[in-house]
Amino acid sequence: MGKYIELTNDNFDATVKEGVSLVDFWAPWCGPCRMLAPVIDELAEDFDGKANICKVNTDEQQDLAVKYGVRSIPTIVFMKDGEVVDTLVGAQSKQALADKINSL
C-alpha cells in the first residue's frame, strides 16, 4: 500500500532527484489542505512505485516553502528529475493531479 513521503530539508533533494514527484506544500491549520489530504493519500496508492507523492508541512519546513516560492497553500509542485516543471495553487481534483503526473 502506497503512502506519501513526508519531506524535510534532510530528505527533499534525495527524494525528488530522480523520476516524477508531486510535492504538496500544506499546513495543519489550512482548510483546503485538509480537503486535499485524502486525494494525496489516494494518489500515493495509485502511483506507488511510479511517482513520488510527497508532502511538506510549511509550518515545520519554512526553508523549503521559501526556496520553492510557496506564498499560499495548498501549493502542489510537480518535479521531474529534481527540476520544477509545473506548480498548481489551491485544492485540485484527483483527476487533474493524476493527469498531470501521467503527462510527466
C-alpha positions in Angstrom: 0.0 0.0 0.0 1.5 3.3 -1.1 2.0 6.1 1.4 3.0 9.7 0.7 6.5 10.7 1.7 6.9 13.4 4.4 9.7 15.7 3.1 12.1 17.8 5.2 15.3 19.7 4.4 17.2 16.5 5.1 15.5 14.2 2.6 14.0 16.6 0.0 16.7 16.6 -2.7 17.5 12.9 -2.4 13.8 12.1 -2.7 12.9 14.2 -5.8 16.2 13.9 -7.7 15.0 11.0 -9.9 11.7 10.4 -11.6 8.5 12.3 -11.2 7.5 13.8 -7.9 4.3 15.6 -6.7 5.1 17.8 -3.7 2.1 19.1 -1.7 3.0 22.1 0.4 0.5 22.3 3.3 -0.1 23.2 6.9 -2.3 21.6 9.6 -4.4 24.8 10.1 -5.3 25.1 6.3 -8.8 24.0 5.5 -8.3 23.4 1.7 -5.1 21.4 2.6 -7.2 19.1 4.8 -9.7 18.7 2.0 -6.8 17.7 -0.4 -5.2 15.2 2.1 -7.4 12.2 1.2 -6.7 12.9 -2.5 -2.9 12.9 -1.8 -3.3 9.6 0.1 -5.2 8.0 -2.9 -2.6 9.3 -5.4 0.2 7.8 -3.2 -1.5 4.4 -3.6 -2.3 4.8 -7.3 1.2 5.9 -8.2 3.1 3.6 -5.8 6.4 2.7 -7.5 5.7 5.1 -10.4 6.0 8.5 -8.9 6.9 10.1 -5.5 3.9 11.6 -3.8 5.2 13.9 -1.1 4.0 16.4 1.4 5.9 19.3 3.1 4.5 20.8 6.3 5.2 24.5 5.7 5.0 25.3 9.4 7.9 22.9 10.1 9.8 23.3 6.9 9.7 27.1 6.2 13.1 27.0 4.3 11.6 24.7 1.7 8.5 26.8 1.3 10.7 29.9 0.7 13.0 28.0 -1.6 10.1 26.9 -3.8 8.3 30.3 -3.7 5.3 29.0 -1.8 3.1 32.0 -1.0 -0.2 30.4 -0.4 -1.2 26.8 0.4 -2.0 24.3 -0.7 0.6 24.6 -3.4 1.3 21.5 -5.5 4.8 21.4 -7.1 5.4 18.9 -9.9 9.0 17.9 -10.4 10.9 15.7 -12.8 14.4 14.6 -12.0 14.8 17.3 -9.4 13.5 20.2 -11.6 10.2 22.0 -11.1 8.1 21.5 -14.2 4.8 22.9 -13.0 3.0 24.4 -10.0 -0.7 24.5 -9.1 -2.1 26.6 -6.3 -5.3 25.7 -4.4 -7.2 22.5 -4.0 -7.2 20.4 -7.1 -9.3 17.4 -8.2 -7.7 13.9 -8.0 -8.2 13.5 -11.8 -6.4 16.8 -12.6 -3.4 15.8 -10.4 -3.3 12.2 -11.8 -3.5 13.6 -15.4 -0.6 15.9 -14.7 1.6 13.1 -13.2 0.8 10.9 -16.1 1.8 13.6 -18.6 5.2 13.7 -17.0 
